[in-house]
């Protein structure tokens, strides 16, 4: 796994340096008023632009215990290269350093930083999208549903007067309800004390029900929330597809715009030109006001999943 992340970082760095991208990258900008490397962001700015730019904020995955902001390069570079968007990739404190709600406090501080620096960088402070994968999907979903939850705002950084709300969310296979996920089919043994959500919450979901509920994006859904596009594989071995369905259904019931893209037999990660096209339309609609039609869809990913989910773990007996 370590070698994989080193390869990913190297590939992302090389991609960011390609001469055919008309993009300037400014790395390691502090957003929380600290020198902590996990509280910094990277800026992706088009070399040529016209007017204020909507901002796409990317939040990486890694089970809240790994991952790096440089992994955003493949997604952000192609979008920023169009000259229509600015990109921001956010690092946040991992579970080896801090437990919930530190992670969302960091992400919210980063959104406030974007608004507080809109004039300096030419951002449109009223047009911000959040895009994340896996654990990052959880965090962007939380941004999308908790813009009006003051008690989870935190007090990091120098832009407390700014809002941390976002206009729209692109959620790739994020956990949405820890209380239901713990009993759903998965290859993750969620009866132990060291699975990702337990490390995030400071204990097993079964033992931290109140914290798990507060940390679940669906808990905070209300009518004024951000528009969502969720993509999730039906054969995801780590985060059950049922999480995407539950989120989508609850958003729709609350009157929130939501598009569900079902990746047929997709695993925990997938590629699809059709999905890329839908995301571009979604961003153009909600960040640039370009009218388009978007509807729920079932797509076949370009690559087949490597693993299949198995039935969820049974509770261990007290004799084990």
Buried (B, 14 or more C-beta within 10 A) or exposed (E): EEEEBEEBBEBBEEBBEEEEBBBEBEBEBBBBEEEBEBBBBBBBBBEEBEEBBBBBBBBBBBBBBBBBBBBBBEBBBBBBBEBBBBBBBBBBBBBEEBBBBBBBBBBBBBBBBBBBBBEEBBBBBEBBBBBBBBBBBBBBBBBBBBBBBEEBBBEBBBBEEBBBBBBBBBBBBBBBBBBBBBBBBBBBEBBEEEBBBBBBBEBBBBEBBEBBBBBBBBBBBEEEBBBBBBBBBBBBBBBBBBBBBBBBEBBBEBEBBBBBBBBEBBBBBBEBEEBEEBBBBBBBBBBEEEEEEBEEBEBEBEEEBEEEBEEBBEEEEEEE
